[in-house]
Amino acid sequence: MPVYKDESNNGTWYVKCVYEDYTGTKHQKKKRGFKLQREAKEWEMNFLLKQGAQPSMPFSALAELYLEDKREHSKQITYETKKNRIEKWILPYFGKKPSDSISATDVRKWQADLKNSLNANGAPLSPGYMQNLVTELSSVFNFAVKFYGLSVNPCRIAGNTVGKKQKSLSFWTKSEFDRFIETFDHADPYYTAFLVLYYCGIRIGELEALTAGDIDAGSATLTINKTYHLINGEGVITPPKTAKANRTIIMPPFLVSRINTHLTHLYRPDSSTRLFTASHSSYARQLEEHTKAAGIKRIRLHDLRHSHASLLIELGFSALLVSERLGHENVSTTLDIYSHLFPSKQSEVAERLELICAENDY
């Protein structure tokens, strides 16, 4: 085993080995700083297994390959979310196990542990979050089946024992929103921000990324072409969630006027000046405080987007128009979320068929 003691570095151990990449080209790998010889040998074995792409590689090595792939082919926020889930909830249980030895029974035992786990606030994990973790683990095994010769995904056999996301839709009616927004001083920047969220139906990250250059007062439009994320404590601007999320929204004149007034309160704004610079948590806190002041039911920030959709549906607009305004990838997404809000037209269909067939003798 090419593991050596490094007398020049406090007697630690290092690894020096040769491996072949996927093209057959040979490379040398050197890794220093192991306190124990056993740790150095274990690292070398895992490294070579990963390079050899064997299904018997430790799950930690498989997860590393999976995350490397996602880093290259996913948005940064998606990659960071996956990385956090895997490192916090999956690797501690499966990390040292050979990937091809993990059974459906192991997966079910892990799911049982999840149901007894607590989040950072000391509360049980929600069924929706646990379902996300189960899906993430299954995705890692699917990756191994597709690219590294794993014979079967044990998650498919184990099934889901943690429950599923509860499909519920909370939103405010216009009268509820009016009660909420009336609790703000009109000079408060949050006043304008919540008007934009409700009357444009944009995501909170899209609001946070808006710049002065995205507003065209002449055509009364707001352009969505980016979104804001806080990743590892740093604000990052990325493209929107999907290609269809790039969109131009026509605003009512009162909202254009409100945004223009808001712009006059910013210090020497140019086209790149962000309109709303508060943090996500600040908007959530303002929502909570002013909801209590208004005496209306609690909703999440994202539910303002649902509220906009429900308003459009109540006003009689089609699913296609709602889909375009919200920036959904396709209209089926809109129907999947809001189909129960669209009024039934069955009786109207029957009545109109009766009218056009009244002169026929059927």
Stockholm file with secondary structure:
# STOCKHOLM 1.0

chainA/1-362         MPVYKDESNNGTWYVKCVYEDYTGTKHQKKKRGFKLQREAKEWEMNFLLKQGAQPSMPFSALAELYLEDKREHSKQITYETKKNRIEKWILPYFGKKPSDSISATDVRKWQADLKNSLNANGAPLSPGYMQNLVTELSSVFNFAVKFYGLSVNPCRIAGNTVGKKQKSLSFWTKSEFDRFIETFDHADPYYTAFLVLYYCGIRIGELEALTAGDIDAGSATLTINKTYHLINGEGVITPPKTAKANRTIIMPPFLVSRINTHLTHLYRPDSSTRLFTASHSSYARQLEEHTKAAGIKRIRLHDLRHSHASLLIELGFSALLVSERLGHENVSTTLDIYSHLFPSKQSEVAERLELICAENDY
#=GR chainA/1-362 SS CCEEEETTTTTEEEEEEEEECTTSCEEEEEEEEESSHHHHHHHHHHHHHHHHTCTTSBHHHHHHHHHHHHHHHSCHHHHHHHHHHIIIIIHHHHTTSBGGGCCHHHHHHHHHHHHTCBCTTSCBCCHHHHHHHHHHHHHHHHHHHHHSCCCCCHHHHHCCCSCCCCCCCCCCCHHHHHHHHTTSCTTSHHHHHHHHHHHHCCCHHHHHHCBGGGEETTTTEEEECCEEEEETTEEEEECCSSGGGCEEEECCHHHHHHHHHHHHTSSSCCTTCBSCCCCHHHHHHHHHHHHHHHTCCCCCTTHHHHHHHHHHHHTTCCHHHHHHHHTCSSHHHHHHHHGGGSCCCHHHHHHHHHHHTTTSCC
#=GC SS_cons         CCEEEETTTTTEEEEEEEEECTTSCEEEEEEEEESSHHHHHHHHHHHHHHHHTCTTSBHHHHHHHHHHHHHHHSCHHHHHHHHHHIIIIIHHHHTTSBGGGCCHHHHHHHHHHHHTCBCTTSCBCCHHHHHHHHHHHHHHHHHHHHHSCCCCCHHHHHCCCSCCCCCCCCCCCHHHHHHHHTTSCTTSHHHHHHHHHHHHCCCHHHHHHCBGGGEETTTTEEEECCEEEEETTEEEEECCSSGGGCEEEECCHHHHHHHHHHHHTSSSCCTTCBSCCCCHHHHHHHHHHHHHHHTCCCCCTTHHHHHHHHHHHHTTCCHHHHHHHHTCSSHHHHHHHHGGGSCCCHHHHHHHHHHHTTTSCC
//
